[in-house]
Amino acid sequence: MAGLKHLISPESSLSATEVAENFSAIGDRCNDLPDGAFEGAALTTRHLDRQSVGTTAAMGWSAGINRFKDTRSTSFEVVTIPASSYGDITNAVTPSQPLANFYGGEIALPVFAWAEISFYDFDAFSSTPWNVQTRDVTYYFKLQYKTDLMSAWEDIPNIDTERRAQAGSATSGGGPPNYTAPPEEATMVLFGVVSPGSASSISFKLVGYRTNVAGSTPKVVGSIRSLYVVR
Amino acid sequence: MKYVPKEPPKLGLIADADATMREFNRAMGVVYNDIDQNNVSNKAVSWQRIASPVNDHSVSTSVLGTVNPVGTGNLYLATQDSGYAQTLSGPAEQSTGSRERRSEGYFWEFASADSTTRDLILSVTLNTETELTVIGTGQLLRTGTTFTPTATIMFDVRLYSNGSSLGLSETVSSRVLQPDLPFYVSCRKSFQPGTHDIRIQVRDRSSALDDSQAALTGVSRLEKAAICLFGFCR
């Protein structure tokens, strides 16, 4: 950072005006800091407003702080889960995420993805709890991804995102209205990360299935999002 | 915070030494303690001429990956071997006449990476203090068909780094006969410069108190565990 306008030297003197100008010089520098004035960790991106980051739109990204980090997300309503084998969860797909590449020819930056979901037996919840027998359905979910360079959805490499859980107990003794287990709503967070190579866009989706248990209507609700960090 | 001189000396007047020192102190105070976004020039922060968070990871303002893989590929990612399921210690009878009642802080086990039972570790070296988001995820399961179904099966999971917990844990539980319990723990905090070895710890808190002896024959397993992180120096 540049110094004072008038140097203070031994045995020299400064006029009052020069001293005042020195204070103004400090103010000018302090109030107009360039990028290079910051040490790493001295300032986080959260401290920067839209003006300081710049406003030129590019790569389909919105201006301001989103230049550093961009998120695509969507939520989906109560959706029926496919039975027996993996299938799409309706609307559980992130909008296409543009992958700005400022580092031509270098290693791709990773894209992170999360799905936060809850799932349950719709039938068990549609009646008064304890009045309906809960059923031991096992639910399976995993994340898949697709870039503009791929023709089909694929499982995320390097990290196994498949998770399984039950939402409800096998315990059903007692009879209505005294079943020994209430209906349950289970929750799950799935996480994946992909290095998309030289692709220029990427999407993630949630797929799932559940075991077939007579008398149950398993459904899922939740959201899915991706995070791409440039800087 | 903007710095605005309030008591500069005026031409033709004798300067007040106290006022001048107050002005210096005010200027110093802003520079040392009060720099924020208001001090940054418009469009000062270039987002095109910057170091790659992966290729120039040692000087980048983000921690996303590295050209010298520490985990999987160029990601900060460590995963259990595909197909490997780690057997965890289950509830055990403590002594005749009483069943074990586990208390806080006991029986944490580290997640293993493979059948050699070496710990699953994600090691990251930071050049500057960095705010990291650390994520631990995996799948727990309990087998044992003789388990009494009214008992609650319960696991605690937490992230662990350089000898201490990262201060966050998740409890997953179920009353299903043979439950599958996925877990996801994450933490965002500042990490000091240096090397951090991040691991996952799990403990089986399933109680044998409300269960029959058969519970002790159940087997707990951990599989598909993964640790991932990303972060920002600024």
Interface residues (C-beta under 8 A of the other chain):
Chain A: S15 A16 T17 V19 A20 F23 S24 I26 G27 C30 N31 D32 L33 P34 D35 F38 E39 G40 A41 A42 L43 T44 T45 H47 L48 D49 Q51 S52 V53 G54 T55 R67 F68 F102 Y103 E106 I107 A108 L109 P110 F112 D136 T138 N158 I159 D160 E162 R163 R164 A165 Q166 G168 S169 A170 T171 T180 A181 M188 V189 L190 F191 V193 S195 V229 V230 R231
Chain B: K2 Y3 V4 P5 P8 P9 K10 L11 G12 L13 A15 T20 E23 A27 V30 V31 I35 D36 Q37 N38 N39 V40 S41 N42 K43 A44 V45 S46 W47 Q48 I50 S52 P53 V54 N55 V59 S60 T61 S62 L64 G65 V67 T72 G73 N74 L75 L77 T79 S82 N127 T128 E129 T130 E131 I135 T137 Q139 P149 T150 S174 R175 V176 L177 P179 D180 L181 P182 Y184 K224 A226 C228 F230 F232 C233 R234
